[in-house]
Amino acid sequence: MKFKILLLLLLSSSVYANEVDECKIVENTADMLIQLRQGEIDLRKVFDDSKYRLSEHQAQLLEAMIADALSKPVYVTIPEQQKVIDEFVTYWKESCLKSNNSS
């Protein structure tokens, strides 16, 4: 239940949020999702339980992030987990920043 609440808090964005805030939300959500993936939490269940509370754009973004997280292997050792976490978070943060800069 804590994961669902955290997910909703991360994805809830103010109409007045600026681009940096939006990318921080994306970064935090990516971090949470890939950590859940490394902990072998069922990300599809989290999404299915939360999607009706999200805007269409938020739901599409979350679904894409979950699909990407699910494509990553689950590692046993902390160094391997941390590497995949860092790479995943960096990718989504940079994607958000690029998207906002090209708009």
N, C-alpha and C positions, 0 to 999 in steps of 0.2 A: 504494500500500500504506500509506503514511503516513496518508492520509486515513481509511482504514478503521480503523486503530489509534486515531487520534484520535477518531473517531466512537464507537467502542466505549468508550473511556475516558470520554468525555463522557456517554454514556448509562448507564454502569454506575453505579448508585447504591446506597449502603449502606442496609440496612434501617433503620438508625438516623439516617439523614439527616433534618434538619429541613426545614421548608417553604422557608426561605431558600436552603438548599443546593440543593434541588430546582429552584427557580426560577433559580438561578445556572447549573445544568446546562442548563436549557432555554434560557437567554440565550446561553450559550456555543455550544450546538448550533445555535441560530438564526443566530448570527453566522457560524459555520463554513459552514453550508448556503448562506446567501445569498452569501457570498464565493465559494464553489465555483460557484454559479450564475452569478455575474458573470464567473467565469473559464471559463465554458462547459464545466464538468465534468459528465459524465452522472450526475446524482443518482439516477436509477432504478437504475443499475448499482451504485452505492455501497450503496443500500438493499437490493437483491437479494442482494448479497454479505454483508450484515451481519445481516439480519433473523432468521436462525435462531439467533443468539446473544442475542437480546433477549427480554425478557418480552413477553407479549401487549400489555400497556399501553404499554411502550416502543415496540414496533413500530407500534402504532396512532398514537401521538404523532409518531413519526418520519415515518410515511407522510403524516400531515396537514401536517407542516411542509414536507416535500418538495413536496407538491402546491401548497402556498401559494408556496413559492420558485419553482416552475416557472411559476406564473401571473405572475410579475414579469418585465418585460422585461430583457434584457441590454443594458447601456449601454457606450458606448465610452470616454467621458471619466471621469476619476477623480472629479470633483465629482458627476456624476450617479450613479455607482456608490456613492459614499459616502452619498448621500442615501437611496437605496433600501436600503442596508445598515442605516443608522441607523433608518429607519422600520420595517423588518422585525424587527429585534432588539427595538426598543421595543414593538412590537405583541405579540410572543410573551412577553416578560418581563411586561408588564402583564396579559396573559391568564392567565399562571401565577399571579401574585399575586392577581388577582381570584378565580380558581378556588380557591385555598387559603383566602382570606378568607371565601368563601361556604360552605365545608365545615363 
